[in-house]
Amino acid sequence: MYGCVIRMEGEISAGDAERLGAVLAKRPVTGYYNILFLDSPGGSVQAALELAGVVRRALLQTSTMRLTNSKVESSKVENLTCVSSCFLVWAAGVERSTMNVEAGGRHFGIGLHRPYFSAATYSNESPDRIAAMQRQAMQSVSEYLRGEQVPQALIDKMIDHASSQVFWPTMDEGFALSGRRPWFDEMMIARCNYDPTYVAQTTQWVNALIIDLAQAKGKRTLEQAGGARYEQYIQRTRKYNACEGGAKSQAQAAFQKLEIQPLPPAGTTAAAPVSPQVQPELPAPPVPEFKDVDSRLAYLRWLGTQSERLNVTIPDWPAPTRIEFLQTVWYEARRAGLDTSLVLAVIELQSSFRKYFVMEGSGSRGYMGVNPSWTGKLGDSNSALLFHMQTNMRYGCVILRHYLDKHRGNTAAALVAYYSDSHAIPTSVARARQFPAQVFAAQKKWIYVNDVASTSNSKE
């Protein structure tokens, strides 16, 4: 029955998605009961959305309530608290459960409030900029929650509550959000002849029965309390379990693969098919194409904001040079499935934005400090081309993507490997261990909109 049972506690921060992926890679993948228990005050919205992606791909259930013992008659219900951005993770579960209650002056279950930015952002940015950032953050989170079938009325209540407040849904509202997801139902209907109507009705009844037994003073078993209806439920659902468990095992097995995955396509850009090979002196990146006006405006806002930031760092670069540089970063990062802020941070630390940079000892060169040996592995062995802007970034992004895939999405481990590869000197091993923290620190100033943070500041 049990496949993977994980409990996540504490503040949500960058790297949590990679850590969860690493846990899944080491866990057994047999059984259909694969659940993530959430006990968190919230944290980074971006990190929460990345966690939500792992939860969805692994077909995990999410819950804020658990039994302290597998034997119902001797067990107690442990109510957990999932507030702020934690709710975004909870919402991604293929089957969700929560029980919103108040006990001893404390709230348990799911809690919501609007997303917000750091205090420094509100202190340093202009009112127009703050208004635009806040509006975009709320729109992005609202759109995500609508996609997870969270009712608009609940989203509106979330937006109405400031970051210093928490909206606690009622027990009935929590139960209404619980249950299997429609898309997962359709998947199981197609694969396992699943009957969602019957299961939705009986699951709610069984959950209530479990809670009653756990809180009651009697010693009746679940079978005794449920009687014939419970026996029928067991018989009817048992045939689904093997099929559903197989689907979940297959999904989680993907986290155990060590092979380098193919690079993703270049998104919305008009580009040739992706290949790990780097062609001699690549031309300028193609002009991006967008599916709608909003996407194009978002890209132009990113370009303008990063150009201003780059001008502060390198004031002697003319505007056309900054724009060409950022267009190349945007294209190559997206082509390799990397965050643009991560690529900019690596460039800053590796070469300090110097096109003709050459690293002492290893000879690694160009913006991303690419070791010349890679030109023989991925290109035509012409290391001089590493001084060409897009060629250098193509190599650098492909190499970083390679190490991310090799280390199962662990960004810190990938950065250590990238640093060690480019610094072929005896002291590089010790210094490599410090590189991830340096990159993450530098990355903060290059984050554009995805640096939304959401934590609970409410007083109990």
Protein Blocks (a to p, Z undefined) as FASTA:
>chain_A
ZZbdcddedjddehklmmmmmmmmmpccedjbdcdddddebdcfklmmmmmmmmmmnopa
cdfbdcfbfblklcccdddddehjlmmmmmmpmbdcdddddeehiaedjddddddddfkl
mmmmcfklmmmmmmmmmmmmmmmmmmnopafklmmmmmmpcfkbccdddfklmmmmgccd
fklmmmmmmmnopafklmmmmmmmmmmmmmmmmmpmbfcdfklmnmmmlmmmmmmmmmmm
mmmmmmmmmmmmmmmpcbdcddddehjaccddddfbdcehiadddddddfbfklmmmmmm
mmmmmmmmmmmmmmmbcfklmmmmmmmmmmmmmmnopafklmmmmmmmmnnopakbcceh
jlpgcjkopafklmmmmmnopaklmmpmklmmmmmmmmmmmmmmmnnopaklmmmmmmmm
mmccfklmmmmmmmmmmmmmmmmmmpcklmcccddfbdZZ
